[in-house]
């Protein structure tokens, strides 16, 4: 089954959902094309190095990765 959606706006008509998404302000950057290389796997225990939290740096921002008492992971900015 194929679903066709047509959305009208002041500037014309969108024919695809990707056109709608791409026109949105603050839209996310295009996703990179997946490579044929395997995904790198890192053990959380290696990141935390015996502790319960680590700070990850990404594009100049700090993200905190915490291990809860229930063994769950929480990532916050």
C-alpha positions in Angstrom: 0.0 0.0 0.0 1.4 3.4 -0.9 0.3 6.6 0.9 0.4 9.8 -1.0 0.3 13.1 0.8 0.0 16.5 -0.8 0.4 19.6 1.5 -0.4 23.1 0.3 1.4 26.2 1.6 1.7 29.8 0.6 4.6 29.1 -1.7 3.2 26.1 -3.6 2.6 22.4 -3.0 4.8 19.8 -1.4 4.7 16.5 -3.2 6.7 14.5 -0.6 7.0 14.4 3.2 10.8 15.0 2.8 10.0 18.3 1.1 7.8 19.3 4.1 10.6 18.2 6.5 13.3 20.0 4.5 11.3 23.3 4.5 10.9 23.4 8.3 12.8 26.1 10.1 15.4 24.7 12.4 15.3 21.4 10.5 18.0 18.9 11.5 20.9 18.4 9.2 20.7 15.7 6.6 21.6 12.3 8.0 25.0 11.1 6.7 24.9 8.2 4.3 25.7 5.0 6.3 29.1 3.7 5.6 29.9 0.1 4.9 32.3 0.0 7.9 31.1 -1.7 11.0 29.8 0.5 13.9 32.4 1.1 16.6 31.3 -0.5 19.9 32.6 0.9 23.2 31.8 -0.6 26.6 30.1 1.8 29.0 32.5 0.6 31.7 35.4 1.8 29.6 33.8 5.2 29.2 33.0 5.5 32.9 36.4 4.0 34.0 35.0 2.7 37.3 32.9 5.8 38.0 29.2 6.5 37.6 29.4 9.4 35.2 31.4 10.8 32.3 31.3 14.1 30.4 31.2 13.7 26.6 32.2 16.6 24.4 30.4 17.2 21.1 30.5 20.3 18.9 31.7 22.4 21.8 28.9 21.3 24.2 29.2 19.0 27.2 26.9 16.1 27.7 26.8 14.1 30.9 26.4 10.3 30.8 25.3 8.9 34.1 24.7 5.4 35.3 21.7 5.2 37.7 21.4 2.9 40.7 19.1 0.7 38.6 21.8 0.2 35.9 20.1 2.6 33.4 22.0 5.2 31.4 20.9 8.9 31.3 22.4 11.4 28.8 21.8 15.1 29.5 23.1 18.3 28.1 
